[in-house]
């Protein structure tokens, strides 16, 4: 049984909002949401919103101490990843028991590309502070699949052959998993662990069949978010879209390092599939 009694969530975007609701619904743990001063963010019933400057280490530490925070969980987006360093420093001062950094995507360990490098630096900083951490790899958010694949007019647009497997997990499953493990799973199974989830697994060619779509192959994307999508799909073509991906050894892991290996921490749960989420 988990011994965590209080969690502070930082970031209330699409995923953060789902996690807040799932945590509050357990009624087993106290939940606060840290927000930037002046933010209009709201939270589900039972969740207290606490405005604080994320870069003010002493102020954040005081919030953690006041609310007896055991767990800090961050869902900050790419631009906010670096802010987690000051949050970690504050967590150290407040004797926080566990820090869950903003991962929630494909495996970042061992990667040197800038977006992933920043997350590895946060993991290294937490280790240097001696704060136990849990990194959660989820693969792509299942709901975002049409955007990532540029699905429109019966066609998806990809880079490469499209045969490499990619992991997908729904927002509801990610949030439910987080709430379950933080309130149920023994601490020893969470501290300094990488948890690899997978709700479904499919290559781009598999996705095209599911959506009954044709496939257009390009070398790069143009338009909005072109650089991000080009970089992401180029990585996926190497196999790095699987939550079991071992970047240093360029292969999929096995056993406890396999894609979906952490699903077993939530026994009896039905993980949503691509077909279910998109009503295919």
MOSULRA-V378026 format. One record per pair of residues at least 4 apart in sequence whose C-alpha atoms are under 8 Angstrom apart, sorted by the first residue. I is the first residue (numbers start at 0). J is the second residue. D is the distance in whole Angstrom. If there is no record, write none. Layout:
BEGIN
I_J_D + I_J_D
END
This chain:
BEGIN
0_182_7 + 0_183_5 + 0_184_6 + 0_185_5 + 0_186_8 + 1_180_8 + 1_181_6 + 1_182_5 + 1_183_5 + 1_184_5 + 1_185_5 + 1_186_6 + 2_182_8 + 2_185_8 + 2_186_7 + 3_28_7 + 3_69_6 + 3_70_7 + 3_181_7 + 3_182_7 + 4_27_7 + 4_28_5 + 4_29_6 + 4_68_8 + 4_69_6 + 5_28_5 + 5_29_4 + 5_30_6 + 5_66_7 + 5_67_7 + 5_68_5 + 5_69_5 + 5_70_6 + 6_28_7 + 6_29_6 + 6_30_5 + 6_31_6 + 6_68_5 + 6_69_6 + 6_70_5 + 6_71_6 + 6_72_7 + 7_30_6 + 7_31_5 + 7_32_6 + 7_33_7 + 7_63_8 + 7_68_6 + 7_70_6 + 7_71_5 + 7_72_6 + 8_15_8 + 8_19_7 + 8_30_7 + 8_31_6 + 8_32_5 + 8_33_6 + 8_71_6 + 8_72_5 + 8_73_6 + 8_74_8 + 9_15_8 + 9_32_6 + 9_33_5 + 9_34_7 + 9_71_8 + 9_72_6 + 9_73_5 + 9_74_6 + 9_75_7 + 10_15_6 + 10_32_8 + 10_33_7 + 10_34_7 + 10_73_6 + 10_74_5 + 10_75_5 + 10_76_8 + 11_15_4 + 11_16_5 + 11_19_8 + 11_32_8 + 11_40_7 + 11_74_7 + 11_75_8 + 12_16_6 + 12_74_8 + 12_75_8 + 13_17_7 + 14_18_6 + 14_74_7 + 14_170_6 + 14_174_7 + 15_19_6 + 15_74_6 + 16_20_6 + 16_42_8 + 17_21_6 + 17_170_7 + 17_171_7 + 17_174_6 + 18_22_6 + 18_173_8 + 18_174_4 + 18_175_7 + 18_177_7 + 18_178_7 + 19_23_6 + 19_30_8 + 19_32_8 + 19_42_7 + 19_43_7 + 19_46_8 + 19_174_8 + 20_24_6 + 20_43_6 + 21_25_7 + 21_174_6 + 21_175_6 + 21_178_6 + 22_26_7 + 22_28_7 + 22_30_7 + 22_174_8 + 22_175_8 + 22_177_8 + 22_178_5 + 23_27_8 + 23_28_7 + 23_29_8 + 23_30_7 + 23_43_7 + 23_44_8 + 23_45_6 + 23_46_7 + 25_178_7 + 25_182_8 + 27_182_7 + 28_182_7 + 29_46_8 + 30_45_7 + 30_46_5 + 30_47_7 + 31_46_5 + 31_47_5 + 31_48_6 + 31_49_7 + 32_42_7 + 32_46_7 + 32_47_6 + 32_48_5 + 32_49_6 + 33_48_6 + 33_49_5 + 33_50_6 + 33_51_7 + 34_38_6 + 34_40_7 + 34_48_7 + 34_49_6 + 34_50_5 + 34_51_6 + 34_52_8 + 35_50_5 + 35_51_5 + 35_52_6 + 35_53_7 + 36_50_5 + 36_51_6 + 36_52_6 + 37_50_8 + 38_50_8 + 41_48_7 + 42_46_6 + 42_47_7 + 42_48_7 + 49_62_8 + 51_55_8 + 51_58_7 + 51_59_7 + 52_58_7 + 52_59_7 + 53_59_7 + 53_82_7 + 53_85_7 + 53_86_7 + 54_82_7 + 54_85_6 + 54_86_7 + 55_59_6 + 55_85_7 + 56_60_6 + 56_85_6 + 56_86_7 + 56_88_7 + 56_89_5 + 57_61_6 + 57_89_6 + 58_62_6 + 59_63_6 + 59_86_7 + 59_89_6 + 60_64_6 + 60_89_4 + 60_90_6 + 60_92_6 + 60_93_5 + 61_65_6 + 61_93_7 + 62_66_6 + 63_67_6 + 63_68_5 + 63_89_8 + 63_90_7 + 63_93_6 + 63_95_8 + 64_68_6 + 64_93_5 + 68_95_6 + 69_94_8 + 69_95_5 + 69_96_5 + 69_97_6 + 70_95_6 + 70_96_6 + 70_97_5 + 70_98_6 + 70_99_7 + 71_90_8 + 71_95_7 + 71_97_6 + 71_98_5 + 71_99_6 + 71_100_8 + 72_98_6 + 72_99_5 + 72_100_6 + 72_101_8 + 73_83_8 + 73_99_6 + 73_100_5 + 73_101_5 + 74_100_7 + 74_101_5 + 74_102_8 + 74_103_8 + 75_79_5 + 75_80_6 + 75_101_6 + 76_80_6 + 76_101_7 + 77_114_7 + 79_83_7 + 80_101_7 + 80_117_7 + 80_118_7 + 80_121_8 + 81_117_7 + 81_121_7 + 82_86_7 + 83_87_6 + 83_100_7 + 83_121_7 + 84_88_6 + 84_121_6 + 84_124_7 + 85_89_6 + 86_90_6 + 87_91_6 + 87_98_8 + 87_124_8 + 87_125_7 + 88_92_7 + 88_128_8 + 89_93_6 + 90_94_6 + 90_95_5 + 90_98_8 + 91_95_6 + 91_128_7 + 91_130_7 + 95_130_8 + 96_130_7 + 96_131_7 + 97_130_6 + 97_131_5 + 97_132_5 + 97_133_7 + 97_190_7 + 98_125_8 + 98_130_7 + 98_131_6 + 98_132_5 + 98_133_7 + 99_132_6 + 99_133_5 + 99_134_6 + 99_135_8 + 100_121_8 + 100_122_8 + 100_132_7 + 100_133_7 + 100_134_6 + 101_118_8 + 101_134_8 + 102_107_8 + 102_118_7 + 102_134_6 + 102_135_6 + 102_136_6 + 103_134_8 + 103_135_6 + 103_136_5 + 103_137_5 + 103_138_7 + 104_135_8 + 104_136_5 + 104_137_5 + 104_138_4 + 104_139_6 + 104_140_8 + 104_242_8 + 105_136_6 + 105_137_6 + 105_138_5 + 105_139_7 + 105_166_8 + 105_239_7 + 105_240_6 + 105_241_7 + 105_242_6 + 106_136_6 + 106_138_8 + 106_239_7 + 106_240_8 + 106_241_8 + 106_242_6 + 106_243_7 + 106_244_6 + 106_245_8 + 107_115_5 + 107_116_7 + 107_118_7 + 107_119_7 + 108_115_8 + 108_119_6 + 108_245_8 + 108_246_7 + 109_119_8 + 109_245_8 + 109_246_6 + 109_247_6 + 110_115_6 + 110_116_6 + 110_246_6 + 110_247_8 + 111_115_7 + 111_116_5 + 112_116_6 + 113_117_6 + 114_118_7 + 115_119_6 + 116_120_6 + 117_121_7 + 118_122_6 + 119_123_6 + 120_124_6 + 121_125_6 + 122_126_6 + 122_132_8 + 123_127_6 + 124_128_6 + 125_129_6 + 125_130_5 + 125_131_7 + 125_132_7 + 126_130_6 + 126_131_7 + 126_132_8 + 131_190_5 + 131_191_5 + 132_189_8 + 132_190_6 + 132_191_5 + 132_192_7 + 133_189_6 + 133_190_6 + 133_191_5 + 133_192_5 + 133_193_6 + 133_194_7 + 134_191_8 + 134_192_6 + 134_193_5 + 134_194_6 + 135_193_6 + 135_194_5 + 135_195_6 + 135_196_7 + 136_193_7 + 136_194_6 + 136_195_5 + 136_196_6 + 136_242_6 + 137_166_7 + 137_167_7 + 137_168_6 + 137_173_7 + 137_195_6 + 137_196_5 + 137_197_6 + 137_242_6 + 138_165_7 + 138_166_5 + 138_167_5 + 138_168_6 + 138_196_7 + 138_197_7 + 138_240_6 + 138_241_7 + 138_242_6 + 139_143_7 + 139_144_7 + 139_165_8 + 139_166_6 + 139_167_5 + 139_168_6 + 139_240_8 + 140_144_7 + 140_167_6 + 140_168_5 + 140_169_5 + 140_170_6 + 141_167_5 + 141_168_5 + 141_169_5 + 141_170_7 + 141_273_7 + 141_276_7 + 142_169_6 + 142_170_7 + 142_276_7 + 142_277_8 + 143_147_6 + 144_148_6 + 145_149_6 + 145_150_5 + 145_151_8 + 145_155_8 + 146_150_6 + 147_228_7 + 148_155_5 + 148_156_6 + 148_157_6 + 148_203_8 + 149_154_8 + 149_155_5 + 149_156_6 + 149_157_8 + 150_154_6 + 150_155_4 + 150_156_7 + 151_155_7 + 153_210_8 + 153_211_7 + 153_212_5 + 153_213_6 + 154_207_8 + 154_212_5 + 154_213_5 + 154_214_6 + 154_215_7 + 155_207_7 + 155_212_6 + 155_213_6 + 155_214_5 + 155_215_6 + 156_214_6 + 156_215_5 + 156_216_6 + 156_217_7 + 157_161_7 + 157_203_7 + 157_214_7 + 157_215_6 + 157_216_5 + 157_217_6 + 157_232_7 + 158_216_5 + 158_217_5 + 158_218_6 + 158_219_7 + 158_229_8 + 158_232_6 + 158_233_6 + 158_236_7 + 159_216_6 + 159_217_7 + 159_218_7 + 159_233_7 + 159_236_6 + 160_216_8 + 160_236_7 + 161_202_6 + 161_203_5 + 161_204_5 + 161_236_7 + 162_202_5 + 162_203_6 + 162_204_6 + 162_236_8 + 163_202_5 + 163_203_8 + 163_235_7 + 163_236_6 + 163_237_7 + 163_238_5 + 163_240_8 + 164_200_6 + 164_201_5 + 164_202_4 + 164_203_8 + 164_238_6 + 164_240_7 + 164_241_6 + 165_200_6 + 165_201_5 + 165_202_6 + 165_203_8 + 165_235_7 + 165_238_7 + 165_239_8 + 165_240_5 + 165_241_5 + 165_242_8 + 166_197_6 + 166_198_7 + 166_199_6 + 166_200_5 + 166_201_7 + 166_240_6 + 166_241_5 + 166_242_6 + 166_258_7 + 167_197_6 + 167_198_6 + 167_199_5 + 167_200_6 + 167_201_8 + 167_273_8 + 168_172_7 + 168_173_7 + 168_196_7 + 168_197_6 + 168_198_4 + 168_199_6 + 168_270_8 + 168_271_7 + 168_272_8 + 169_173_6 + 169_198_7 + 169_271_7 + 169_272_8 + 169_276_8 + 170_174_6 + 171_175_6 + 172_176_6 + 172_198_8 + 172_270_7 + 172_271_7 + 173_177_6 + 174_178_6 + 175_179_6 + 176_180_6 + 176_265_7 + 177_181_6 + 178_182_6 + 179_183_6 + 179_184_7 + 179_265_7 + 180_184_5 + 180_264_7 + 180_265_7 + 184_188_7 + 184_189_8 + 184_264_7 + 185_189_7 + 186_190_6 + 188_192_7 + 194_260_7 + 194_261_5 + 195_242_6 + 195_243_7 + 195_256_7 + 195_257_7 + 195_258_6 + 195_259_5 + 195_260_6 + 195_261_5 + 195_262_7 + 196_242_7 + 196_258_6 + 196_259_4 + 196_260_7 + 196_261_6 + 196_262_6 + 197_242_7 + 197_258_6 + 197_259_4 + 197_262_7 + 198_259_7 + 198_270_5 + 198_271_6 + 198_272_6 + 199_270_8 + 199_271_7 + 199_272_5 + 199_273_7 + 200_241_8 + 201_205_5 + 201_206_6 + 202_206_6 + 203_207_6 + 204_208_6 + 204_214_8 + 205_209_6 + 206_210_6 + 207_211_6 + 207_212_5 + 207_213_6 + 207_214_7 + 208_212_6 + 209_274_7 + 209_279_7 + 210_279_7 + 219_225_8 + 219_229_5 + 220_225_5 + 220_226_7 + 220_228_7 + 220_229_6 + 221_225_5 + 221_226_8 + 224_228_6 + 225_229_6 + 226_230_6 + 227_231_6 + 228_232_6 + 229_233_6 + 230_234_6 + 231_235_6 + 232_236_6 + 233_237_7 + 234_238_7 + 234_239_6 + 234_240_7 + 235_239_5 + 235_240_5 + 235_241_8 + 236_240_8 + 238_244_7 + 238_249_8 + 238_250_7 + 238_251_8 + 239_244_5 + 239_245_8 + 239_246_7 + 240_244_7 + 241_251_7 + 241_258_6 + 242_257_7 + 242_258_5 + 242_259_7 + 243_251_5 + 243_252_5 + 243_253_7 + 243_256_6 + 243_257_4 + 243_258_4 + 243_259_7 + 244_249_7 + 244_250_6 + 244_251_4 + 244_252_6 + 244_257_8 + 244_258_8 + 245_249_6 + 245_250_5 + 245_251_6 + 245_252_6 + 246_250_7 + 251_257_7 + 251_258_8 + 252_256_5 + 252_257_5 + 252_258_7 + 253_257_4 + 253_258_8 + 254_260_7 + 255_260_6 + 255_261_8 + 256_260_7 + 261_265_8 + 262_266_8 + 271_275_6 + 271_276_7 + 272_276_6 + 273_277_6 + 273_279_8 + 274_278_6 + 274_279_5 + 275_279_7
END
